[in-house]
Amino acid sequence: MARTGSDRQGGKPAATDREARLKAALKANLARRKAQARARSADDAENRPDDTGETD
């Protein structure tokens, strides 16, 4: 939905909108990076040899 000039009064709402968008983008980026880190650690755990020292 496009905003018209009458929706904003002064510079504050534009700055607030920008901050809200940046906050949402940062939150999404952090969630994505955490998911990637969890996936990497799960892959590492599966591929890691046993620490028992025994051979098959």
Secondary structure, DSSP 8 states (H G I E B T S, - for coil): ----GGG--SSHHHHHHHHHHHHHHHHHHHHHHHHHHHHHHHHHHHHS--SS----
